[in-house]
Amino acid sequence: MTIKPGDKLPNVEFTVTTAEGPQKMPADVIFGGRKVVLFGLPGAFTPTCNMNHLPGFLLACDDIRAHGVDTIACTAVNDIFVMKAWGKSTGSEGKILMLADGNGEFAKAVGLELDLAAAGMGLRSRRYAMIVENGVVKTLNIETEKGVNVSGAETIMQQLKA
């Protein structure tokens, strides 16, 4: 079942990059007591994700934070090394928290997994964006068509201003 506004995020562990290297971090630590914009996408370095989805959040980073957002986070079903390299190559380090969901546990737990096996990509995450307050989903924008139509930074900004 797909998560919806009003639901609490499951306490699934992500892998994040720290000064000490890769570390497991439970969702409760990332989202608890904070206002977080989380966007999920099929994969780091994939065309739409790399050229359209992430760049919008990177450009709007300061504006999003000015609306009381503590953290902007990105998750994909990629390992931490890919997520770290992607963050570095896009200039996202220190601006967007990269959350590796290497086995797709979070994507499955929130009902936003996507089977791209036919394209040789295996299990991935659907493209979406949400505003989370203290671990509870406030808004959720899930793409139903190809591209970044409802899950981009522009939509999140409109929702933050509302």
KANOR-V206700 format. One record per pair of residues at least 24 apart in sequence whose C-alpha atoms are under 8 Angstrom apart, sorted by the first residue. I is the first residue (numbers start at 0). J is the second residue. Records with the same first field share a line. If there is no record, write none. Layout:
I: J  J
//
This chain:
0: 109  110
1: 109  110  111
2: 109  110  111
3: 136  138  139
4: 135  136  137  138  139
5: 135  136  137
6: 135  136
7: 134  135  136
8: 109  134  135  136
9: 105  108  109
11: 104  105  108
12: 105
13: 98  99  100  105
14: 78  79  98  99  100  101
15: 79  96  97  98  99
16: 79  83  97
21: 79
26: 134
27: 134
30: 131  132  133  134
31: 132  133  134
32: 132  133  134
33: 68  69  70  131  132  133  134
34: 67  68  69  70  130  131  132  133
35: 68  69  70  71  72  130  131  132
36: 68  70  71  72  128  129  130  131  155
37: 71  72  73  74  128  129  130  131
38: 72  73  74  126  127  128  129  150
39: 73  74  75  124  125  126  127  128
40: 73  74  75  123  124  125  126  127
41: 75  76  113  123  124  125  126
42: 75  76  77  123  124
43: 75  77  81  82  85
44: 85
47: 146  147
51: 147
52: 147  150  151  152
54: 89
55: 151  152  153
56: 151  152
57: 91  94  95
59: 152
60: 94
62: 156
63: 156  159
66: 159  160
70: 95  96
71: 95  96
72: 96  97  98
73: 97  98
74: 98  99  100
75: 99  100  101  103  123  124
76: 100  101  102  103  106  122  123  124
77: 101  102
126: 150
128: 155
129: 155
130: 155
//
